[in-house]
Amino acid sequence: MESLVRAIYRVAAIPEAEPAYDRVNLKIYYPALFGDTPEERNSGVVPVDAKYAPFGVVILLPGINLGPEGVSWLALRLAAAGYVTVATTAISEEMPGYISISPGFLLDMLAPDNYGKAPSSSVLGPVIDELKAVQADSVLAGKLDLDHIVLGGHSAGGTAALLNANPDWFPGVCATFAYAAHSGASVALGWPAETILPLPAVLPALILAGDHDGVIAASSHRYGKEEGDPVQTVIRTFEEGVPDCDGNSHLFILKGANHFTFACPHDGTTGREFLDWQGGEDQNELRSYLVELLLDFLHSVLRADGSAQTRLSRAVGDKRVVLARHR
């Protein structure tokens, strides 16, 4: 039986950012066990369900202008399965005049002279530092496994997760996942056309994407490609950018999934939903399958669950999968 899920809020300072863009908000979802005590009734704070404690931690980085409500469905599912899940929200002006929810890209660190030397996301250090404070004093005190942190995200947030999953930068990070993301390098930053950036460490990676992703297709010019292909840069990221991980890294292209399959509900008043293609299959079913794959990945890397690893290796034959690869 899945646990009741509750959440707490925190905020962390981003040291290198200018006010008012120097804060990142955290919504921390956790498995809970309601005891109906006077304290719970009075404060609304429900104790943890310690069945899976200490909890592996998943940090979710958002795509550009994807609010935290868009990933609540996923955070609820992951927390119910025993993983503390952190939805992050930072608003930044990464380029003059463009103010948005973002994963906190440091564009200078994505340029050819700097890539791979230091983190390219400003929010991850502050988020992890705040989790240390939560571990010391909160309803989750002593219940987090900060030696097992997974970085994940959607779209630009997925790219930020892939490009920053390095335990030398962030001790405890042990795996990464992304949906509708790739490591194609921007020609505007000085990279040659069609460059694929290598991931910074040999860690298990799960890359998920949809064959109806109109946003990736329409953004190809940013990476020196002609527009129109929704998956080739994602596939190349896996083949060229993901280090060999003894079969523990996986790529799945889902039939009928589009860019915003990951977001539910999605607020179409911001972002670039107008570029997306119509999904070809039932989006709720695809989301359910997406979370099945993600949970198997988490069970495999965080709980050493061999049966989950086997299910991932066999998913190549599933009717919802257009292409699957492992390395």
N, C-alpha and C positions, 0 to 999 in steps of 0.2 A: 504494500500500500504506500502511495506517495505521501510525503509529509505536507502538513499545513505550511504555507510560506508567508513569512512576514518580512518587513524591510525596515532599515534605519537609514537616516540621511547623515551625510558628512560633507564638509567643504574643505578644500585644500588650496594653499597659496601656490602660484606658479612663479618662482623667484625671478625668472628672466623676462616676464611679461610686464607690459605697461598697464597701469590702471586704465579702464575698469576691466581689462581683459586678463587679470592676474589671479583668477580663481577657477577651479574646476569643482563641479558638484558631483557627489557620489550618491547613488541609491544602491544600498547593499542588501540584496535579497538573501534570506537564509531559511533553512528548514526549522520549523517551530513546533512546539508541543504545548497546546493551551491547557493550563491547569485550573482556569477559572478562579484564581486567587484574587483577594481584594487588591493587591498591588497591580496585577494585570488589568483588572477592571478600571482601576484609577488612572494608570499611566498609559495603557495601550501597548506596553512593551511585553511581548510574550517570550518566554525562555526558549532556548534552542532545543531542537530534537537532536540529541547527541549521537544518534545511531551511527552516523558516518563521520563523527568527529575523530581527530581534527580534520577539518574540511579543506579539500583542495579548492583553490580560488580561481575563478574565471573573470577576467577583466574585459569588458565589452567596449570597444572604441567605435564611435558613430561615424557613419558617412556624413558628407557635407549636408547640413541642415536636416538631418534625421533626428528628431526629438526622442527623448528616452521612452515615450509612450510607444514608439514603433518597435522597440525590442522587449517590451514588458512580457509579451507572450513567451519569448525564449528564456528570459531571466526566470520567469515562474517555473518553467519546465525544468531548467537546470537545477534550480534551488530545491525543487521537490524531489529531485533525484539525488540530492545530497551534496551539491556543489554551491558554495557561497559565490554569488554572482554579482558583479559590480557594474552597473550601468553608469557611464560617465557623461557629463555634459560640460563642455567648455565653449565659450563664445570668443572668437578671435577675429582679428583683421589681418589675415596672413598676407594679403595683397591690398594695397591702398584702395579704399572704397568698397571692398568686399568683406562684409561682416557676416559671419555665419557660425552656426554650430560646427565644430570641427574636431578632429583628433589631435589638434595642436601641432601641425607640421612646422618644423623649423626648416624653411626652404634652403637656407645656406648649407645645411648639413646634407641636403640631397643633391648638391652640385658636384660635378666630377672631382674637384680637388678635395672634397671633404667627406664624400659618402663612405661609410664604413668606419670612420674614425671615432664617432660618438653618436648618441641617440639623435634621431630626427623627429621625435615627438616630445613636446614640452610637458605633457600632462602625466606621463607614465611614472616618472620619479616621484612627483608629489602624491599621486594616487597610492603608490606602494608605501610611501612614508606614512600616509594617513591610515593605511591598513595596519601598520605596525602600532599606531596609537589605538586603533580599534581592538587589536589583539591584547593591548595592555589594560584597557579600561572601557568596557561596553558590555552589552548583553552577550557579545561574542568573545569576551575575554578568555584567552587560553584555548579557543576552539578552532583557530585558523591554522592551516598548514602553509606557512609562507615559504616553505621550501618547494612547494608544488603549485606554481602559478602558471596559468595558461592565458596568453594574450590572444584575443580574437576581435573580429569586427566585420563591418559591412562596408563595401565600396572603399572610399578613401580610408575609413577606419580599419578595414581589413588589410589594406596596403600598409598602413602604419604598424599594425600588429606584426605582419610578416617581416618588415624591414627593421623592427626593433626587438625581435625575439632573440636576445643575446644575454645569457646569464653573466657575462663579464660586465655588462652595463647594469643589469637588473638581476641581482642574485635571487634565485628562487624560480625564475622563469624557466620552464622545462618543456614547453610545447607552444604551438601557435595554430590558429585556424582563421580562415577568411571566407566570406561569401561575396561574390561579384567584385573581386579584387584581383590585382596582378602587380608585378614589380616592373612594369614597363617604365622606362626613364623618360622624363619630359624633355623634349628638344628645346623648350624655352629656357631650361636651366643649363643648356650647353652640351647635352648628351647627343651623340650621333643618333640618327634615325634608327628605330627598332632595337634599341638597346634594352636588354633585360638585366636588371640589377640582381646580383646574387644575394640570397639571404645571409645574414651575418654569422650564423652559427649552425652547427649540425644538431638540429632538434626535430622531433616529430612534427610534421605539418599536415594539416587537412585543408585542402583548397576545394571549395564548392562553387559552382557557377551554374547558370542556366543558358540553354541554347536559344532563348528568346530575349536576351539582354540587349535592349535597344540603346541603353545609356553607354555601355562599353563600345558598342558598334559606332555610335555617333561621336565618341570621344577619341577615335583612333588617330586623328590628325595630331593630337597632343604628343603622340609618340612616334610621329613620322610615318604613319601608315595611312593608306586610303581607308575611308570610312566603309563600314558595311559588315565586318566580321565580328560576331559577339564573343567568340571563344578562343581564337588562335593565340592572342596575347596571354590569356589565362593558361592555356596548355603549355606555351613556351615558358611561362614562369615556373611551372612544375618541372618541366624537362631540363631547363637550363639554369634556373635560379635556386631550386630546392636541392640541397646536398643529399647524396645517397644516405639513407637512414635505415638500412637493413630491413626494408619492407614496412617500416613504421610510418612512412609518409604516404598520403593518399590524395588522389584527384578524382572528383566526381563531377561530370557535367549532367545536369538534370534536364530531362525532357519536358519542355513546356514551361520551365521556370524563367522568369524575367528578373530585371534588376531589383525590383521592389517586392519580389516574393518574400524576401527576408523581413520586410516591415509590415506589421499588422497591429493596429491600424496605421495607415500611412497618411500624413498630412500633405496633400498635393498642392498646398498654397506656397510651399517653398521647395527648394531642390529642383531637379530636372525630370520630374515624372513624365512630362509631356514628350520626352524623347524615347520613353520605354516602348517596347513592343507588347502587343496583347499576348498574355500567357495562353499557351495552347492546352493546358490541362487544369484540373481542379487545384486552385492555389492552396486551399486548406490541406488537401491531401499531400501536396508537395512540401508544405511547411512541416507536416507531421513526419514525413520521410526525412527531411533535412535534419530535424532534431534527433531522429533515430540514429542517423549516421554520426552526428556530433556526439551524442551520448556514448555510442560505441567507441568513438575515438577517445573521449575522456575516460571511460572505464578502462580502456587499454593502457593509456599512458599514465593515469593517476592511480589506478587500482591494480595494475598488472593483470587484467582480466583477459586470459587467453581466448575465451570464447568470443569476446567482443572483437578481438583482433581477427579471429576467423570469420566472423560475420562481415567485417569490412572487406576482407580479401575475396569473399564470395559475392559481394554486391554487384560485381561486374555484370552478372546475368539478370539483374532486376530490370523489369520493363520500364521503370522510371529513370533509368540511367542510360544516357546516350554514349558516354565514354567513361571508363574508369581505368586508372593507372596507379601503380604502387612503386615506391622506391625506398 
